[in-house]
Amino acid sequence: MPRMRTSKPEHLAGFSYVGYHRYSLTFCTKDRKRLFVSDAVVDLVLSQISRAAIECEFAVLAYCFMPDHVHLLVEGRAEHSDCKQFIARAKQYSGFYYSKAFNEP
C-alpha cells in the first residue's frame, strides 16, 4: 500500500496465522496521508492486494477504502495460507507500484 505504517501489532501467542481462518485487517497509509481519494490509486492498490491474495491463497471477501486506510475481510483458502505473508506481500506490492505509478518515494 502507499507508504503503509510498518509497526507491527501484537499477535496472539500460540496462534500461527496459517490455515483456513478469516481475518479482519486494517492497513493505514504512512502518516495517515489521504491517498485513497483517487480512483486510480484505489484501483492500483486493490489490484496489488488481489495479487497477494492469489499468491498466498486468500480470498478477499470484502473491502472498504477510506481516505487514509483500507479495511479488509480475508479468508485463507488452503491449510498453508499464511496471513502474515499475505499482509507483507500486499503492503510491499502496493507500496512499490504506487511509488512507480505516482512518482513518489
Number of C-alpha atoms within 10 A of each C-alpha: 30 28 21 19 14 12 6 6 6 6 9 8 6 6 7 11 18 15 17 16 16 17 14 12 14 13 19 22 21 16 10 13 14 14 18 19 12 10 10 13 19 19 12 19 24 18 15 23 22 17 18 23 24 14 12 22 21 24 16 17 12 11 15 10 16 14 15 18 21 19 15 18 15 20 21 23 18 14 11 13 21 20 25 13 15 23 16 13 20 23 23 19 20 23 22 16 18 22 15 10 12 11 8 12 10
